[in-house]
Amino acid sequence: MNQILVTKKLYITPELKRKKKIYKFEFFLSVFVLCILISVYIYAEYDRNKSEEVSQEILANLDIPEEDTTVADNNVLVVVLNDETSQEEQTSEEVENTPQNAPILVNRDVKKTNTGYNYTTVATISIPKLNIKYPILDGQTHSAEETEALLKISLTKFWGPQPNEIGNLCIVGHNYRNTKFFSKLSTLKIGDTIDITDLSGRTIKYMVDNQYVVEPTDVSCTSQLTDGKREITLITCTLDSKHRTIIKAIEMT
């Protein structure tokens, strides 16, 4: 019987060649996309670490005096906000007398972000359970763009009175899904403590009394209706960035 020798090349049809090219293209495209994703992740992590370094540098350079044990004066201006009305309540003292009763603030050096926004450091926040301590920054315009620029540096005052004064101090921070900034905020439980140290050296301890999630458009947590008490509200994104985690805390007495 005659044997017919058929080379492998005879079995490679034009259709097989076309599919082979498609497979190669898809493979190289997948590798390219994977490299892009890895690069984005590495850059994002570098950016987050840089933000952490800047924040800790600000914290290290703060010159806060020893804690002042003087009893705080509660006769301060209280701004009341809610979804429907906005009004101001004031004590019987005249407005011109308020400055002399306000706490003395130091170290309010104006600094500038890389994007040109001015800010000052108004306090520090320490959360023992999360093992974090950061400066609290405050901008001048409180615009969305300014707030976003400050959030890349540290935790930021969003709304409310000066730290440790009567009212609801609202503080926002990024959720980087690691251990930095407010990434672990959702793990706080009722009864956990938060320390706020203002620039006069006064430290007030607050206790978590509520935790919930809201829509990004819900700003009811920033209300200043505190019945003459000191409160703080911590705000960050949920893991999917679709909602906001809210932590409410009241002054411990």
C-alpha positions in Angstrom: 0.0 0.0 0.0 1.3 3.3 -0.9 1.8 5.8 1.9 0.8 9.3 1.3 2.9 11.8 3.4 0.9 14.9 4.3 2.7 17.7 6.0 1.3 19.6 8.9 1.2 22.7 6.8 -1.5 21.2 4.6 -3.9 21.1 7.6 -3.6 24.9 8.3 -6.5 26.4 6.5 -7.1 30.1 6.1 -9.8 29.9 8.8 -7.4 28.4 11.3 -4.9 31.2 10.5 -7.6 33.8 11.1 -8.5 32.3 14.4 -4.9 32.1 15.4 -4.4 35.8 14.8 -7.5 36.6 16.8 -6.3 34.5 19.7 -2.9 36.2 19.6 -4.5 39.6 19.5 -6.8 38.8 22.4 -3.8 37.5 24.4 -1.7 40.5 23.9 -4.7 42.8 24.6 -5.4 41.0 27.9 -1.7 41.4 28.9 -1.8 45.1 28.0 -5.0 45.7 30.0 -3.6 43.7 33.0 -0.4 45.9 32.9 -2.6 49.0 32.8 -4.6 47.9 35.8 -1.5 47.0 37.8 0.0 50.4 37.0 -3.1 52.2 38.1 -3.2 50.2 41.3 0.5 50.9 42.0 0.1 54.6 41.3 -3.1 54.8 43.5 -1.3 53.1 46.4 1.7 55.4 45.9 -0.7 58.4 46.0 -2.4 57.1 49.1 0.9 56.6 50.9 2.0 60.1 49.9 -1.2 61.5 51.3 -0.5 59.6 54.5 3.0 61.0 54.7 1.8 64.6 54.2 -0.8 64.2 56.8 1.6 62.8 59.4 4.1 65.5 58.6 1.5 68.1 59.4 0.7 66.3 62.6 4.3 66.1 63.6 4.8 69.9 63.0 1.9 71.0 65.1 2.9 72.8 68.2 -0.1 72.3 70.4 0.3 73.5 74.1 -0.3 71.3 77.1 -4.0 70.7 77.7 -5.9 73.6 79.2 -8.0 72.6 82.1 -10.0 75.8 82.1 -13.7 75.2 82.0 -15.0 76.0 78.5 -17.5 78.8 78.2 -20.7 77.7 76.6 -21.9 81.2 75.7 -21.1 80.9 72.0 -22.9 81.5 68.8 -24.8 78.4 67.6 -25.7 78.1 63.9 -28.8 75.9 63.3 -29.1 74.0 60.0 -31.6 71.5 58.8 -33.2 70.6 55.4 -35.9 73.3 55.6 -34.8 76.2 57.7 -31.6 78.1 58.6 -31.5 80.4 61.7 -29.1 81.7 64.3 -29.5 81.4 68.1 -27.5 83.5 70.4 -27.1 84.0 74.2 -28.1 87.1 76.0 -24.6 88.5 75.7 -24.0 91.0 72.9 -22.3 89.8 69.7 -19.4 92.1 70.3 -18.6 90.3 73.6 -18.4 86.9 71.9 -14.7 87.1 70.7 -13.4 87.6 74.2 -15.2 84.4 75.4 -14.0 82.3 72.5 -11.1 79.9 73.0 -7.7 81.1 72.0 -6.5 79.4 68.9 -2.9 79.1 67.9 -0.9 77.7 65.0 -3.5 78.8 62.4 -0.8 79.2 59.8 -2.3 79.3 56.3 -0.9 76.6 54.0 -1.6 75.9 50.3 -2.5 72.7 48.5 -0.8 71.7 45.2 -3.9 72.9 43.4 -3.8 76.3 45.1 -6.4 76.1 47.9 -5.5 77.7 51.2 -6.2 75.7 54.4 -5.4 75.7 58.1 -5.1 72.9 60.7 -7.8 73.4 63.4 -7.4 70.3 65.6 -6.3 66.6 65.8 -8.5 63.5 66.0 -7.5 60.2 67.6 -9.5 57.0 67.4 -7.9 54.4 69.7 -9.8 51.4 68.3 -8.7 52.2 64.8 -5.2 53.1 65.9 -5.2 56.3 63.9 -4.4 60.0 64.6 -4.7 62.8 62.0 -4.8 66.5 61.8 -8.2 68.1 60.9 -7.9 70.6 58.1 -10.2 73.5 57.3 -10.5 75.4 54.0 -11.7 78.9 53.3 -14.4 78.4 50.7 -15.8 75.0 51.6 -16.5 74.3 48.0 -16.6 70.8 46.6 -13.3 71.3 44.7 -11.5 72.7 47.8 -12.8 69.9 50.0 -11.6 67.2 47.6 -8.2 68.8 47.4 -7.9 68.8 51.2 -9.2 65.2 51.5 -6.1 64.1 49.6 -4.0 65.5 52.4 -5.9 64.6 55.6 -9.3 64.5 57.3 -11.2 67.7 56.7 -13.8 69.8 58.5 -17.0 69.7 56.4 -19.4 71.7 58.5 -20.1 73.0 62.0 -18.4 74.9 64.8 -14.8 75.1 65.7 -13.5 71.9 67.3 -14.7 71.2 70.8 -17.3 74.0 70.7 -21.0 73.7 71.1 -22.6 72.2 68.0 -22.0 69.4 65.6 -18.5 69.3 64.2 -18.7 67.3 60.9 -15.5 65.6 59.7 -15.0 63.9 56.3 -12.3 61.5 55.2 -11.5 59.1 52.4 -12.2 55.4 52.5 -9.1 54.0 50.9 -10.1 50.4 51.6 -7.0 49.8 53.7 -6.0 51.1 57.2 -5.5 54.7 56.3 -7.8 57.7 57.0 -11.4 56.6 57.5 -11.1 53.3 55.8 -12.1 51.3 58.9 -14.7 53.8 60.2 -17.5 51.3 59.7 -16.0 49.0 62.3 -16.7 51.4 65.1 -19.4 50.4 67.5 -21.6 52.2 70.0 -19.5 52.9 73.1 -16.1 53.4 71.2 -14.3 56.6 72.0 -12.9 59.5 69.8 -10.6 62.2 71.1 -10.6 65.7 69.6 -7.7 68.0 70.6 -8.1 71.6 69.6 -5.3 74.1 69.1 -5.6 75.5 72.7 -4.5 72.0 73.9 -8.0 71.0 75.2 -8.9 67.4 74.6 -12.5 66.3 74.8 -13.5 62.6 74.6 -16.6 61.7 72.6 -18.5 58.4 72.7 -20.0 56.8 69.6 -23.8 56.6 70.0 -25.0 55.9 66.5 -23.9 54.4 63.2 -25.8 54.3 59.9 -25.6 54.6 56.1 -27.2 57.3 54.0 -27.5 58.4 50.4 -24.8 60.8 49.2 -27.5 63.6 48.9 -28.7 63.1 52.5 -27.1 65.9 54.6 -29.4 65.6 57.7 -26.4 64.3 59.7 -24.9 67.8 59.6 -27.7 69.4 61.5 -26.6 71.8 64.3 -29.6 71.1 66.5 -27.6 69.6 69.4 -29.6 71.0 72.3 -26.6 73.0 73.5 -24.3 70.0 73.5 -21.0 69.1 71.8 -21.2 66.4 69.1 -19.1 65.2 66.2 -20.1 63.4 63.0 -17.6 61.4 61.0 -18.4 60.8 57.3 -16.8 58.5 54.7 -17.8 56.5 51.6 -19.0 52.9 51.8 -16.9 50.2 50.2 -18.8 50.4 47.0 -18.7 54.3 47.1 -22.5 54.4 46.5 -23.5 55.5 50.0 -22.0 57.3 53.0 -21.1 55.8 56.4 -22.1 58.1 59.3 -20.7 57.8 62.8 -22.3 60.1 65.4 -20.6 60.7 68.8 -21.5 62.8 71.8 -19.3 64.4 74.5 -18.6 62.1 77.4 -19.5 63.6 80.7 
